[in-house]
Amino acid sequence: MKYRIPNLVNFDSFVFRIGELSRMTGVSSRQLRYWEQRGYISAITRDDQNKARVYDFHTFIQVSIIKKLQDEGYRLPAAVEKMRSIEEEISLSRKFFQVAFDGVEVIDGKMFLNLGYFDKAKTKILYGLYENGEASYEVRPATKNNNDEVK
């Protein structure tokens, strides 16, 4: 039996207040304000009259990377510089995955990631499987149902 599970998560819509971001990352609110003053991170510009700082998912990732690098011994300016290069890699991976990922499909009781067409002729689909701590891949023939919308 095969059916598709749609991708329902939009990380771009995640918003965190400064206290939430602090708790999630282990970086104090004071440090976050300092990093923002230095231009290392930025809060979302708000249209309403609420002055509370809020941050998006992208900033959560930035803060998490900087914190990890500092924990490894990087000083703040070096951690920010390294984070910026890591960010480029993450951005490329994210863009690729947004284009390639076509949902989760359950095939023969196993959950596969549909990673899109494997060939330019669109006759084969690449599937990823994570099982027992290992990733593997399968190429299967494309059928009419592979890329139908989930209702």
C-alpha positions as CSV (number, residue, x, y, z in Angstrom):
1,M,0.0,0.0,0.0
2,K,1.3,3.5,-0.9
3,Y,0.0,6.9,0.2
4,R,1.5,10.3,0.5
5,I,1.9,12.4,3.6
6,P,2.1,16.1,2.7
7,N,4.8,18.5,3.9
8,L,2.8,20.7,6.4
9,V,5.6,22.6,8.1
10,N,6.5,26.1,7.1
11,F,9.6,27.1,9.1
12,D,9.4,30.6,7.7
13,S,6.3,31.3,9.8
14,F,8.0,30.4,13.1
15,V,8.4,33.5,15.3
16,F,10.1,33.6,18.8
17,R,10.2,36.3,21.4
18,I,13.6,37.1,22.9
19,G,13.0,35.1,26.0
20,E,11.9,32.0,24.0
21,L,14.9,32.3,21.8
22,S,17.1,32.6,24.9
23,R,15.7,29.5,26.4
24,M,15.8,27.5,23.2
25,T,19.5,28.3,22.5
26,G,21.0,28.9,25.9
27,V,22.1,32.4,25.0
28,S,21.1,35.1,27.4
29,S,18.6,37.8,26.4
30,R,21.4,40.3,27.2
31,Q,23.8,38.6,24.8
32,L,21.1,38.5,22.1
33,R,20.5,42.2,22.4
34,Y,24.3,42.8,22.2
35,W,24.6,40.6,19.1
36,E,21.7,42.5,17.5
37,Q,23.4,45.9,18.3
38,R,26.6,44.6,16.7
39,G,24.7,43.5,13.6
40,Y,25.4,39.8,14.0
41,I,21.7,38.9,14.2
42,S,18.5,40.9,13.5
43,A,15.0,41.0,15.0
44,I,11.9,41.1,12.8
45,T,10.6,44.6,12.1
46,R,7.1,44.8,13.5
47,D,4.3,46.8,12.1
48,D,2.2,46.8,15.3
49,Q,2.8,48.9,18.4
50,N,4.3,46.0,20.3
51,K,8.0,46.8,21.0
52,A,9.0,43.3,22.1
53,R,11.8,41.8,20.0
54,V,10.8,38.8,17.9
55,Y,13.0,36.6,15.8
56,D,12.4,34.2,12.9
57,F,13.6,30.7,12.4
58,H,16.6,31.9,10.4
59,T,17.8,33.9,13.4
60,F,17.2,30.8,15.6
61,I,19.6,28.9,13.3
62,Q,22.2,31.7,13.3
63,V,22.1,32.0,17.1
64,S,22.4,28.2,17.5
65,I,25.4,28.0,15.2
66,I,27.2,30.9,16.9
67,K,26.5,29.4,20.4
68,K,27.9,26.0,19.3
69,L,31.0,27.6,17.8
70,Q,31.6,29.7,21.0
71,D,31.2,26.5,23.0
72,E,33.9,25.0,20.8
73,G,36.3,27.9,21.7
74,Y,35.6,30.5,18.9
75,R,35.6,34.1,20.0
76,L,32.4,36.0,19.0
77,P,33.7,37.7,15.8
78,A,35.3,34.5,14.5
79,A,32.1,32.5,15.4
80,V,30.0,35.0,13.4
81,E,32.3,34.8,10.4
82,K,32.3,31.0,10.5
83,M,28.5,31.0,10.9
84,R,28.1,33.2,7.8
85,S,30.0,30.6,5.7
86,I,28.0,27.7,7.2
87,E,24.9,29.7,6.5
88,E,25.7,29.6,2.7
89,E,25.9,25.8,2.9
90,I,22.7,25.6,4.8
91,S,21.0,28.0,2.3
92,L,22.0,25.9,-0.6
93,S,20.9,22.7,1.1
94,R,17.6,24.3,2.0
95,K,16.9,25.6,-1.5
96,F,17.8,22.2,-3.0
97,F,15.5,20.3,-0.5
98,Q,12.6,22.8,-1.1
99,V,12.8,22.1,-4.8
100,A,13.5,18.3,-4.6
101,F,11.3,17.2,-1.7
102,D,7.9,16.1,-2.8
103,G,6.5,14.7,0.5
104,V,6.7,11.5,2.4
105,E,5.3,8.3,1.0
106,V,4.5,5.1,2.8
107,I,5.4,2.2,0.6
108,D,5.1,-1.4,1.8
109,G,4.8,-0.1,5.4
110,K,8.0,2.0,5.3
111,M,8.2,5.8,5.2
112,F,10.2,7.1,2.2
113,L,11.1,10.7,1.4
114,N,10.1,11.4,-2.2
115,L,13.2,13.4,-3.5
116,G,11.8,14.1,-6.9
117,Y,12.5,12.9,-10.4
118,F,15.8,11.1,-10.8
119,D,16.1,11.7,-14.6
120,K,15.3,14.6,-16.9
121,A,12.7,12.5,-18.8
122,K,10.8,12.2,-15.5
123,T,10.5,8.4,-15.7
124,K,12.2,7.6,-12.4
125,I,11.9,8.9,-8.8
126,L,14.5,9.0,-6.1
127,Y,13.4,7.9,-2.7
128,G,15.3,8.2,0.6
129,L,14.8,5.8,3.5
130,Y,16.1,6.3,7.0
131,E,16.1,3.0,8.8
132,N,18.1,1.6,11.8
133,G,20.3,4.7,11.9
134,E,21.3,4.6,8.3
135,A,20.2,6.4,5.1
136,S,19.7,4.5,1.9
137,Y,18.2,5.4,-1.5
138,E,16.0,3.7,-4.0
139,V,15.2,4.6,-7.6
140,R,11.7,3.5,-8.6
141,P,9.7,4.0,-11.8
142,A,7.5,7.0,-11.8
143,T,3.9,6.2,-12.0
144,K,0.9,8.5,-12.5
145,N,0.2,8.5,-8.7
146,N,3.8,9.4,-7.7
147,N,3.2,13.2,-8.0
148,D,-0.5,13.5,-7.5
149,E,-1.8,16.0,-5.0
150,V,-2.8,14.8,-1.6
151,K,-6.4,15.5,-0.8
